[in-house]
Amino acid sequence: MQGLYGVIRNYAWGSQVDIAQLQGREVPADLPEAEEWLGAHHSAPSTLHDGRPLDDAIASAPAAMLGQRVLDRFGPKLPFLLKLLAAGKPLSLQAHPNLRQANSGHQRELRIGIDAAYRNYVDDNHKPELLVALTEFRAMCGFRDPLEAAADIEALGVPELESLAATLRDPKAGLRRAVPDLLGLGREECRGIIDAAAKAAAELATQDAADLVNLARTYPDDPGVLVSLLLNHITLQPGEGVYMPAGNLHAYLKGFGVEIMAASDNVLRGGLTNKRVDVPELLRVLDFNAIDEPRALIEDAGPVRSWPVPIEDFALRRVELTGEPQTVVIDGPRICLSTGGSVTVADDEGEVSLSPGRAAFSAGTAGPIVASGTGELFIASA
């Protein structure tokens, strides 16, 4: 067990308060702090207390760092990436590729040129992800039932959206026709429709309507604002999570949370951003099936909470510590992240005291984790 130091990503949508406040730094931070990456992804590897980048440390001794089971399953790399995510503004409307799509896309772009400005696939991995809220967290996650979306769109009473509602009600068209139709609209055409929809929504006393008004204010001519009408809008309370499999369209709107994903940075964007948007590629990877309930299942076992997901790349546990030491047996490499109180984590090879917002790495061969103190601890693993 040794301290692990992450990399802050200063994306424009980040908060200048959440991560800095958690870590006891001056508030507001000089720049927006959107994410802190804790992992070994080549784009921003974390650093161990002894000064080694985590990816280099794993490459030098993969069996010892990962454990044999994880090494055999995933090869000589950490299969997951843990993040603190602080959304001060809406993130881009996005989806992530599955493993086959990521591999073929990455190979295709390597032939084109690794530094091409229009590159989408920075690695060959899929990127399913789980986000667990630390504060109240607002998000749009996965397509909703198209008939329910059509009813709500008709309730806005905007003539320009009548054809959209009709498309959603058509079983031969539905979401597969509605989404590309919306994303293909021109900016000026969008501006008028968004303005009319936002004015109608302002008369409705619902959180979904408030989301539309806020998005229209920030992105007055972006087709992604209209696509938001087709998505599930949810509010997570602290301790609740949302799981987004590959291909599911989503956008986080506001809040602070812990996010874990397969070790990838492949993002296909369709709007609500100043970053690169590639609508044809996004449409190629989208899953148009509706999701009834995007919130993740919760399993509580005493002081340990988990959110089971149907993949092998990652698992996330939250341990509530009230003074009694807790032993957590997990096979494989672990990243421990404190999100409150005063916590100490130990394994067979060392001990680290963690203040809020600080992390530690435990190798896959270092035995069980013993957590003590008072506070909240997240443990990421394969």
C-alpha positions, 0 to 999 in steps of 0.5 A, a space after each residue: 500500500 502506498 500513496 497515489 497521486 492523480 491528475 486533475 483535468 481542467 475541462 471547461 465544464 468542471 467545478 472550481 469548488 468540489 474537488 478543491 474543497 474535498 481536498 482541503 485546498 483553496 476555493 475557488 480553484 484557479 481553473 475549472 477542475 472537472 476530473 481527477 484521474 486515478 489509474 494507469 491510462 496512458 493519457 494521464 497516469 497517476 504517480 505512486 508515492 515513490 515517484 514512479 508513474 503507475 503504468 510504468 510500475 505495472 509494466 515493470 512487474 505486472 504479476 506482482 502489481 496486478 496479481 495472476 488472475 487479473 494479469 491472465 484476464 486483462 494482460 499487463 495493464 490496470 483494467 479500470 480507471 477511477 475518477 472524481 468527477 465534478 460537473 459545474 456545467 453540463 458535459 457533452 452529449 456522448 456515448 462510448 464504443 463496445 470492445 469490438 468497435 473500439 478495437 476496429 476504430 483504433 486500428 483504423 485511426 492508427 493507419 490514418 495517423 495517431 495525431 490526426 485532428 479528427 481522431 476519435 479512438 485514443 485506445 482500443 478499449 471499451 468504456 462502460 462506466 458507473 457513477 456514484 453520487 457524492 452530492 445530489 447529481 443530475 444526469 440524462 442517461 439512456 433513451 426513454 420510452 419513445 411513446 412517453 417522449 412523444 407525449 411530453 413533446 406534444 405537451 410543449 405545444 411547439 408546432 415545429 416538434 409535431 413531426 418529431 412526436 409523430 416519428 417517435 410514435 411510428 414503430 418503423 421509425 422511432 428513435 432510430 429515425 428521430 435521433 439522426 433527424 435531430 442531429 442533422 438539423 442546421 444551427 439556425 433552424 435549431 435556434 428557433 425550435 429550441 427557443 420555442 421549446 424552452 419558452 414552453 418548458 419554462 411554464 412547466 414546474 418539472 425538473 425535466 423542463 428546467 433541464 431543457 431551459 438550462 440547456 437552451 440557455 447554454 447551447 441556444 442553437 445546439 441540436 443536442 438540446 432537442 435530443 435531450 427530450 428523448 433521454 431519461 432525466 434522473 436525480 441521484 442522491 448521495 450513495 446512488 449510482 448510474 451504470 452506462 453500458 457501451 452505446 448508451 447516450 448520456 450527459 451529466 448535468 451537474 453534481 459531484 461523484 466518484 466514477 469508475 470505468 474500463 480503462 479507456 478515454 474513447 468518447 463519441 460526442 453529438 453535441 452540448 460541447 465545444 469539443 470535437 463532434 462526430 455525428 456519423 460515428 456516434 450514430 454508428 455506435 449508439 444503442 437505440 433500445 430504451 432503458 426503463 431504469 438507468 439507476 444501478 442496483 445497490 447491494 448493502 452488506 453491513 458497512 460495505 455498499 456495492 453496485 454490481 455491474 455485468 462486466 469484469 473490468 471494474 467493481 466499486 465498493 464504499 465502506 462506511 467507517 465508524 471506528 471499528 476496523 473493516 477487512 475487505 478481501 479483494 483479489 487483484 489490484 485496488 485503488 482506495 479513495 477517501 471521500 470524508 473523515 480520517 481513514 487509514 488503509 493497510 495491506 501486507 506491504 504497508 499502511 497509508 493515512 488518507 485525508 479526504 480526496 486522497 488515494 492509495 494503491 494496493 498491489 494485487 499480491 499484497 493481501 486483504 485491505 484493512 481500513 480503519 478510522 472514521 469516514 467514507 472510503 471507496 475501493 476500486 478493483 477489477 
